[in-house]
Amino acid sequence: MYSAGGNGRAGYVMATDVATGKELWRQRIFKTHIRRKLEEDVQWIFISHLAVDGGNLLVRDEKSRCYTLDLGKHHVRKAACAIEPE
């Protein structure tokens, strides 16, 4: 099972074994650079959507930026958005 997490400063995807609930791996998808002169919490960005597409996980954040995560190699790259927001 795949899930998204993070603290607003970075977005992560985790893979969890459904039977045991044990986290198998975690991969950072993006990092948010916080500007000191602005309130921090209004700059936070979170992952909003995940979708599996073959051997890739498609990831979209709250700013409509999209990424693909190669599930075999855990390689992240920016991508054209293939996930429609709900």
Buried (B, 14 or more C-beta within 10 A) or exposed (E): EBEBEBEBBBBBBBBBEEEEEEEEEEBEBBEBEEEEEEEEEEEBBBBBBBEEEEEBBBBBBBEEBBBBBEBEEBEBEEBEEEBEEE
